[in-house]
Amino acid sequence: MPFTITIDGPAAAGKGTVSKAVAAHFGFAHLDTGLLYRAVGAKVLTGAEPIAAAQTLQPTDLENPDLRTQTVAQEASKVAVIAEVRSALTDFQRNFAAQGPGSVLDGRDIGTVICPNADVKLFVTASAETRADRRYKELKERGADVTSEGVLEDVIARDTRDRERATAPLIAAEDAVTIDTSGMTIEEAVAAAIAAINAKRG
Ligand code: CDP
């Protein structure tokens, strides 16, 4: 059985950076599942119907350079509420997790719904202000026209939508190890994640 690591958590908690580093450390494949929802959201913004967009999603849709914008992030969290959108994306995620020797998947419902039998589950979080601050810097570096207040609003709106939805809400799995990265550098967050994984691997 391939080794599966799930990393869930709220918006801009650093899941992407931690997941990539963890995958590189263990030589595992990494899937940013948020990109799937962002790609569906981007198609909806150009007029597609959400369920059809999810059912016909192509690998090239994930290469859209606009996927990291706040507009697409908001739309992603709106389409992510739709149960049929989520189910259309389930097989792709589970097939990804089935590859050897192991994989790291990050998102919102990976440890709870997509891979409930994962070997290690992490829940990576931080205060809303810390997360918004990190995302603001990231977007600014990309040249985006954003304000720190706007980014904080975006993060809070998405968290609320993600936590309150009926299907696959954002919540830590019962057996997840929570890592609060509020006071940590990225190196410390990565080290904490690797330590938690090694502790579970035995
Ligand atoms: O990078 P960030 O944490 O800001 O967001 P993301 O992981 O790219 O996810 C964008 C949106 O997709 C989230 O706000 C969720 O609404 C949705 N999503 C989800 O519902 N389930 C997942 N497994 C991943 C993302």
py3Dmol code that shows the C-alpha trace and the ligand (Angstrom):
import py3Dmol

protein = """\
ATOM      1  CA  MET A   1       0.000   0.000   0.000  1.00  0.00           C
ATOM      2  CA  PRO A   2       1.394   3.436  -0.874  1.00  0.00           C
ATOM      3  CA  PHE A   3       2.024   5.744   2.078  1.00  0.00           C
ATOM      4  CA  THR A   4      -0.468   8.633   2.210  1.00  0.00           C
ATOM      5  CA  ILE A   5      -0.027  11.926   4.040  1.00  0.00           C
ATOM      6  CA  THR A   6      -2.950  14.371   4.172  1.00  0.00           C
ATOM      7  CA  ILE A   7      -2.510  18.054   5.002  1.00  0.00           C
ATOM      8  CA  ASP A   8      -5.718  19.997   5.575  1.00  0.00           C
ATOM      9  CA  GLY A   9      -6.342  23.437   6.976  1.00  0.00           C
ATOM     10  CA  PRO A  10      -7.848  26.883   6.418  1.00  0.00           C
ATOM     11  CA  ALA A  11      -6.970  29.343   3.636  1.00  0.00           C
ATOM     12  CA  ALA A  12      -3.337  30.409   3.309  1.00  0.00           C
ATOM     13  CA  ALA A  13      -2.175  28.400   6.334  1.00  0.00           C
ATOM     14  CA  GLY A  14       1.027  27.410   4.529  1.00  0.00           C
ATOM     15  CA  LYS A  15      -0.252  23.967   3.482  1.00  0.00           C
ATOM     16  CA  GLY A  16       1.180  24.348  -0.014  1.00  0.00           C
ATOM     17  CA  THR A  17       4.705  25.176   1.107  1.00  0.00           C
ATOM     18  CA  VAL A  18       4.700  22.557   3.861  1.00  0.00           C
ATOM     19  CA  SER A  19       3.262  19.904   1.511  1.00  0.00           C
ATOM     20  CA  LYS A  20       5.841  20.523  -1.198  1.00  0.00           C
ATOM     21  CA  ALA A  21       8.701  20.372   1.307  1.00  0.00           C
ATOM     22  CA  VAL A  22       7.328  17.222   2.966  1.00  0.00           C
ATOM     23  CA  ALA A  23       6.850  15.522  -0.425  1.00  0.00           C
ATOM     24  CA  ALA A  24      10.416  16.416  -1.467  1.00  0.00           C
ATOM     25  CA  HIS A  25      11.783  15.178   1.890  1.00  0.00           C
ATOM     26  CA  PHE A  26      10.138  11.744   1.608  1.00  0.00           C
ATOM     27  CA  GLY A  27      10.374  11.443  -2.199  1.00  0.00           C
ATOM     28  CA  PHE A  28       6.590  11.379  -2.538  1.00  0.00           C
ATOM     29  CA  ALA A  29       4.276  12.928  -5.155  1.00  0.00           C
ATOM     30  CA  HIS A  30       2.304  16.044  -4.180  1.00  0.00           C
ATOM     31  CA  LEU A  31      -1.192  17.129  -5.184  1.00  0.00           C
ATOM     32  CA  ASP A  32      -2.511  20.603  -4.373  1.00  0.00           C
ATOM     33  CA  THR A  33      -6.225  19.755  -4.428  1.00  0.00           C
ATOM     34  CA  GLY A  34      -7.159  23.438  -4.072  1.00  0.00           C
ATOM     35  CA  LEU A  35      -5.954  23.867  -7.627  1.00  0.00           C
ATOM     36  CA  LEU A  36      -8.756  21.572  -8.848  1.00  0.00           C
ATOM     37  CA  TYR A  37     -11.412  23.760  -7.214  1.00  0.00           C
ATOM     38  CA  ARG A  38      -9.650  26.903  -8.424  1.00  0.00           C
ATOM     39  CA  ALA A  39      -9.630  25.527 -11.990  1.00  0.00           C
ATOM     40  CA  VAL A  40     -13.380  24.835 -11.785  1.00  0.00           C
ATOM     41  CA  GLY A  41     -13.927  28.324 -10.349  1.00  0.00           C
ATOM     42  CA  ALA A  42     -11.909  29.884 -13.184  1.00  0.00           C
ATOM     43  CA  LYS A  43     -14.017  28.079 -15.792  1.00  0.00           C
ATOM     44  CA  VAL A  44     -17.206  29.266 -14.081  1.00  0.00           C
ATOM     45  CA  LEU A  45     -15.923  32.850 -14.207  1.00  0.00           C
ATOM     46  CA  THR A  46     -15.725  32.508 -17.984  1.00  0.00           C
ATOM     47  CA  GLY A  47     -19.325  31.313 -18.194  1.00  0.00           C
ATOM     48  CA  ALA A  48     -19.190  27.539 -17.628  1.00  0.00           C
ATOM     49  CA  GLU A  49     -21.713  25.685 -15.488  1.00  0.00           C
ATOM     50  CA  PRO A  50     -20.001  24.443 -12.272  1.00  0.00           C
ATOM     51  CA  ILE A  51     -20.913  20.749 -12.357  1.00  0.00           C
ATOM     52  CA  ALA A  52     -20.154  20.390 -16.085  1.00  0.00           C
ATOM     53  CA  ALA A  53     -16.873  22.275 -15.539  1.00  0.00           C
ATOM     54  CA  ALA A  54     -15.840  19.832 -12.794  1.00  0.00           C
ATOM     55  CA  GLN A  55     -16.889  16.778 -14.811  1.00  0.00           C
ATOM     56  CA  THR A  56     -14.895  17.862 -17.866  1.00  0.00           C
ATOM     57  CA  LEU A  57     -11.833  19.259 -16.077  1.00  0.00           C
ATOM     58  CA  GLN A  58      -8.614  18.662 -18.064  1.00  0.00           C
ATOM     59  CA  PRO A  59      -4.983  18.640 -16.845  1.00  0.00           C
ATOM     60  CA  THR A  60      -4.313  21.742 -18.981  1.00  0.00           C
ATOM     61  CA  ASP A  61      -6.982  23.644 -16.983  1.00  0.00           C
ATOM     62  CA  LEU A  62      -4.582  23.454 -14.019  1.00  0.00           C
ATOM     63  CA  GLU A  63      -1.980  25.450 -15.951  1.00  0.00           C
ATOM     64  CA  ASN A  64      -4.109  28.613 -16.128  1.00  0.00           C
ATOM     65  CA  PRO A  65      -1.814  31.379 -14.766  1.00  0.00           C
ATOM     66  CA  ASP A  66      -4.781  33.185 -13.149  1.00  0.00           C
ATOM     67  CA  LEU A  67      -5.613  30.380 -10.711  1.00  0.00           C
ATOM     68  CA  ARG A  68      -3.806  32.071  -7.794  1.00  0.00           C
ATOM     69  CA  THR A  69      -5.832  35.303  -7.887  1.00  0.00           C
ATOM     70  CA  GLN A  70      -8.237  36.251  -5.096  1.00  0.00           C
ATOM     71  CA  THR A  71     -11.160  36.392  -7.537  1.00  0.00           C
ATOM     72  CA  VAL A  72     -10.577  32.790  -8.535  1.00  0.00           C
ATOM     73  CA  ALA A  73     -10.053  31.744  -4.895  1.00  0.00           C
ATOM     74  CA  GLN A  74     -13.452  33.182  -3.930  1.00  0.00           C
ATOM     75  CA  GLU A  75     -15.157  31.482  -6.871  1.00  0.00           C
ATOM     76  CA  ALA A  76     -13.385  28.214  -5.989  1.00  0.00           C
ATOM     77  CA  SER A  77     -14.885  28.299  -2.496  1.00  0.00           C
ATOM     78  CA  LYS A  78     -18.341  28.926  -4.001  1.00  0.00           C
ATOM     79  CA  VAL A  79     -18.204  25.966  -6.412  1.00  0.00           C
ATOM     80  CA  ALA A  80     -16.673  23.853  -3.606  1.00  0.00           C
ATOM     81  CA  VAL A  81     -20.003  24.018  -1.757  1.00  0.00           C
ATOM     82  CA  ILE A  82     -21.717  22.010  -4.532  1.00  0.00           C
ATOM     83  CA  ALA A  83     -21.783  18.281  -3.694  1.00  0.00           C
ATOM     84  CA  GLU A  84     -21.742  17.220  -7.380  1.00  0.00           C
ATOM     85  CA  VAL A  85     -18.662  19.338  -8.024  1.00  0.00           C
ATOM     86  CA  ARG A  86     -16.879  17.651  -5.112  1.00  0.00           C
ATOM     87  CA  SER A  87     -17.878  14.151  -6.207  1.00  0.00           C
ATOM     88  CA  ALA A  88     -16.712  14.826  -9.780  1.00  0.00           C
ATOM     89  CA  LEU A  89     -13.221  15.516  -8.394  1.00  0.00           C
ATOM     90  CA  THR A  90     -13.055  12.615  -5.923  1.00  0.00           C
ATOM     91  CA  ASP A  91     -11.733   9.820  -8.185  1.00  0.00           C
ATOM     92  CA  PHE A  92      -8.888  11.929  -9.512  1.00  0.00           C
ATOM     93  CA  GLN A  93      -7.733  12.675  -5.948  1.00  0.00           C
ATOM     94  CA  ARG A  94      -8.074   9.049  -4.762  1.00  0.00           C
ATOM     95  CA  ASN A  95      -6.233   7.735  -7.841  1.00  0.00           C
ATOM     96  CA  PHE A  96      -3.455  10.199  -7.147  1.00  0.00           C
ATOM     97  CA  ALA A  97      -3.180   8.898  -3.575  1.00  0.00           C
ATOM     98  CA  ALA A  98      -2.986   5.314  -4.858  1.00  0.00           C
ATOM     99  CA  GLN A  99       0.373   5.801  -6.581  1.00  0.00           C
ATOM    100  CA  GLY A 100       3.573   4.480  -4.992  1.00  0.00           C
ATOM    101  CA  PRO A 101       5.715   4.840  -3.042  1.00  0.00           C
ATOM    102  CA  GLY A 102       3.613   7.541  -1.425  1.00  0.00           C
ATOM    103  CA  SER A 103       1.855  10.851  -1.806  1.00  0.00           C
ATOM    104  CA  VAL A 104       1.039  14.085  -0.026  1.00  0.00           C
ATOM    105  CA  LEU A 105      -2.349  15.684  -0.726  1.00  0.00           C
ATOM    106  CA  ASP A 106      -3.296  19.061   0.681  1.00  0.00           C
ATOM    107  CA  GLY A 107      -6.731  20.624   0.870  1.00  0.00           C
ATOM    108  CA  ARG A 108      -9.730  20.861   3.191  1.00  0.00           C
ATOM    109  CA  ASP A 109     -11.341  17.396   3.307  1.00  0.00           C
ATOM    110  CA  ILE A 110      -8.472  15.062   2.441  1.00  0.00           C
ATOM    111  CA  GLY A 111      -8.132  13.437   5.867  1.00  0.00           C
ATOM    112  CA  THR A 112     -11.881  13.375   6.482  1.00  0.00           C
ATOM    113  CA  VAL A 113     -13.436  12.434   3.101  1.00  0.00           C
ATOM    114  CA  ILE A 114     -10.936  11.745   0.309  1.00  0.00           C
ATOM    115  CA  CYS A 115      -8.397   9.593   2.191  1.00  0.00           C
ATOM    116  CA  PRO A 116      -9.959   8.704   5.565  1.00  0.00           C
ATOM    117  CA  ASN A 117      -7.504   5.796   5.921  1.00  0.00           C
ATOM    118  CA  ALA A 118      -4.383   7.897   5.320  1.00  0.00           C
ATOM    119  CA  ASP A 119      -1.245   6.906   7.228  1.00  0.00           C
ATOM    120  CA  VAL A 120      -0.610  10.396   8.613  1.00  0.00           C
ATOM    121  CA  LYS A 121      -3.035  13.317   8.828  1.00  0.00           C
ATOM    122  CA  LEU A 122      -1.910  16.833   9.589  1.00  0.00           C
ATOM    123  CA  PHE A 123      -4.087  19.883  10.182  1.00  0.00           C
ATOM    124  CA  VAL A 124      -2.010  22.988   9.507  1.00  0.00           C
ATOM    125  CA  THR A 125      -3.454  26.228  10.817  1.00  0.00           C
ATOM    126  CA  ALA A 126      -2.547  29.762  11.968  1.00  0.00           C
ATOM    127  CA  SER A 127      -4.431  32.855  13.122  1.00  0.00           C
ATOM    128  CA  ALA A 128      -6.481  34.610  10.412  1.00  0.00           C
ATOM    129  CA  GLU A 129      -4.222  37.675  10.696  1.00  0.00           C
ATOM    130  CA  THR A 130      -1.039  35.640  10.243  1.00  0.00           C
ATOM    131  CA  ARG A 131      -2.488  33.817   7.261  1.00  0.00           C
ATOM    132  CA  ALA A 132      -3.770  37.002   5.628  1.00  0.00           C
ATOM    133  CA  ASP A 133      -0.412  38.673   6.177  1.00  0.00           C
ATOM    134  CA  ARG A 134       1.469  35.799   4.499  1.00  0.00           C
ATOM    135  CA  ARG A 135      -0.963  35.682   1.579  1.00  0.00           C
ATOM    136  CA  TYR A 136      -0.805  39.474   1.154  1.00  0.00           C
ATOM    137  CA  LYS A 137       2.997  39.300   0.808  1.00  0.00           C
ATOM    138  CA  GLU A 138       2.755  36.355  -1.593  1.00  0.00           C
ATOM    139  CA  LEU A 139       0.205  38.122  -3.828  1.00  0.00           C
ATOM    140  CA  LYS A 140       2.176  41.380  -3.744  1.00  0.00           C
ATOM    141  CA  GLU A 141       5.324  39.522  -4.817  1.00  0.00           C
ATOM    142  CA  ARG A 142       3.365  38.239  -7.796  1.00  0.00           C
ATOM    143  CA  GLY A 143       2.491  41.830  -8.669  1.00  0.00           C
ATOM    144  CA  ALA A 144      -1.200  41.600  -7.685  1.00  0.00           C
ATOM    145  CA  ASP A 145      -3.144  44.766  -6.900  1.00  0.00           C
ATOM    146  CA  VAL A 146      -4.345  43.860  -3.384  1.00  0.00           C
ATOM    147  CA  THR A 147      -4.723  45.490   0.033  1.00  0.00           C
ATOM    148  CA  SER A 148      -4.034  43.765   3.345  1.00  0.00           C
ATOM    149  CA  GLU A 149      -7.642  44.477   4.475  1.00  0.00           C
ATOM    150  CA  GLY A 150      -8.984  42.923   1.267  1.00  0.00           C
ATOM    151  CA  VAL A 151      -6.872  39.802   1.681  1.00  0.00           C
ATOM    152  CA  LEU A 152      -7.985  39.391   5.320  1.00  0.00           C
ATOM    153  CA  GLU A 153     -11.621  39.708   4.213  1.00  0.00           C
ATOM    154  CA  ASP A 154     -11.061  37.111   1.477  1.00  0.00           C
ATOM    155  CA  VAL A 155      -9.453  34.659   3.901  1.00  0.00           C
ATOM    156  CA  ILE A 156     -12.228  35.064   6.495  1.00  0.00           C
ATOM    157  CA  ALA A 157     -15.020  34.793   3.887  1.00  0.00           C
ATOM    158  CA  ARG A 158     -13.557  31.600   2.437  1.00  0.00           C
ATOM    159  CA  ASP A 159     -12.932  30.056   5.863  1.00  0.00           C
ATOM    160  CA  THR A 160     -16.538  30.719   6.854  1.00  0.00           C
ATOM    161  CA  ARG A 161     -17.873  29.232   3.611  1.00  0.00           C
ATOM    162  CA  ASP A 162     -15.517  26.234   3.875  1.00  0.00           C
ATOM    163  CA  ARG A 163     -16.385  25.534   7.518  1.00  0.00           C
ATOM    164  CA  GLU A 164     -20.142  25.990   7.237  1.00  0.00           C
ATOM    165  CA  ARG A 165     -20.886  24.023   4.063  1.00  0.00           C
ATOM    166  CA  ALA A 166     -22.942  20.844   4.398  1.00  0.00           C
ATOM    167  CA  THR A 167     -20.708  18.640   2.218  1.00  0.00           C
ATOM    168  CA  ALA A 168     -17.146  17.928   3.360  1.00  0.00           C
ATOM    169  CA  PRO A 169     -16.757  20.989   5.601  1.00  0.00           C
ATOM    170  CA  LEU A 170     -13.322  22.120   6.715  1.00  0.00           C
ATOM    171  CA  ILE A 171     -12.619  20.365   9.999  1.00  0.00           C
ATOM    172  CA  ALA A 172      -9.646  18.508  11.452  1.00  0.00           C
ATOM    173  CA  ALA A 173      -9.993  14.721  11.241  1.00  0.00           C
ATOM    174  CA  GLU A 174     -10.276  13.152  14.698  1.00  0.00           C
ATOM    175  CA  ASP A 175      -6.908  11.478  14.230  1.00  0.00           C
ATOM    176  CA  ALA A 176      -5.128  14.506  12.748  1.00  0.00           C
ATOM    177  CA  VAL A 177      -2.099  16.148  14.353  1.00  0.00           C
ATOM    178  CA  THR A 178      -2.695  19.912  14.482  1.00  0.00           C
ATOM    179  CA  ILE A 179       0.240  22.238  13.798  1.00  0.00           C
ATOM    180  CA  ASP A 180      -0.361  25.923  14.549  1.00  0.00           C
ATOM    181  CA  THR A 181       2.232  27.800  12.505  1.00  0.00           C
ATOM    182  CA  SER A 182       1.326  31.297  13.816  1.00  0.00           C
ATOM    183  CA  GLY A 183       4.635  31.900  15.575  1.00  0.00           C
ATOM    184  CA  MET A 184       6.740  29.745  13.266  1.00  0.00           C
ATOM    185  CA  THR A 185       8.971  30.437  10.299  1.00  0.00           C
ATOM    186  CA  ILE A 186       8.337  28.284   7.242  1.00  0.00           C
ATOM    187  CA  GLU A 187      11.421  26.199   8.101  1.00  0.00           C
ATOM    188  CA  GLU A 188      10.036  25.558  11.598  1.00  0.00           C
ATOM    189  CA  ALA A 189       6.628  24.607  10.184  1.00  0.00           C
ATOM    190  CA  VAL A 190       8.230  22.142   7.761  1.00  0.00           C
ATOM    191  CA  ALA A 191      10.381  20.678  10.554  1.00  0.00           C
ATOM    192  CA  ALA A 192       7.298  20.278  12.788  1.00  0.00           C
ATOM    193  CA  ALA A 193       5.426  18.511   9.979  1.00  0.00           C
ATOM    194  CA  ILE A 194       8.319  16.123   9.250  1.00  0.00           C
ATOM    195  CA  ALA A 195       8.697  15.373  12.988  1.00  0.00           C
ATOM    196  CA  ALA A 196       4.957  14.599  13.285  1.00  0.00           C
ATOM    197  CA  ILE A 197       5.139  12.298  10.241  1.00  0.00           C
ATOM    198  CA  ASN A 198       8.246  10.478  11.510  1.00  0.00           C
ATOM    199  CA  ALA A 199       6.562   9.983  14.888  1.00  0.00           C
ATOM    200  CA  LYS A 200       3.612   8.265  13.142  1.00  0.00           C
ATOM    201  CA  ARG A 201       5.778   6.259  10.755  1.00  0.00           C
ATOM    202  CA  GLY A 202       7.469   4.631  13.715  1.00  0.00           C
TER     203      GLY A 202
END
"""
ligand_1 = """\
25
CDP
O -4.225 28.256 -1.048
P -5.464 28.456 -0.207
O -5.370 27.759 1.111
O -5.840 29.895 -0.068
O -6.687 27.829 -1.022
P -6.745 26.496 -1.874
O -6.211 25.343 -1.078
O -6.156 26.719 -3.215
O -8.337 26.264 -2.026
C -9.179 27.192 -2.668
C -10.612 26.864 -2.259
O -10.946 25.573 -2.794
C -10.847 26.748 -0.771
O -11.219 27.971 -0.151
C -11.971 25.707 -0.687
O -13.243 26.316 -0.802
C -11.762 24.841 -1.898
N -11.167 23.540 -1.575
C -11.990 22.551 -1.089
O -13.173 22.779 -0.874
N -11.509 21.305 -0.845
C -10.218 21.025 -1.047
N -9.788 19.787 -0.821
C -9.348 22.031 -1.514
C -9.844 23.292 -1.750
"""
view = py3Dmol.view(width=600, height=400)
view.addModel(protein, "pdb")
view.setStyle({"model": 0}, {"cartoon": {"style": "trace"}})
view.addModel(ligand_1, "xyz")
view.setStyle({"model": 1}, {"stick": {}})
view.zoomTo()
view.show()
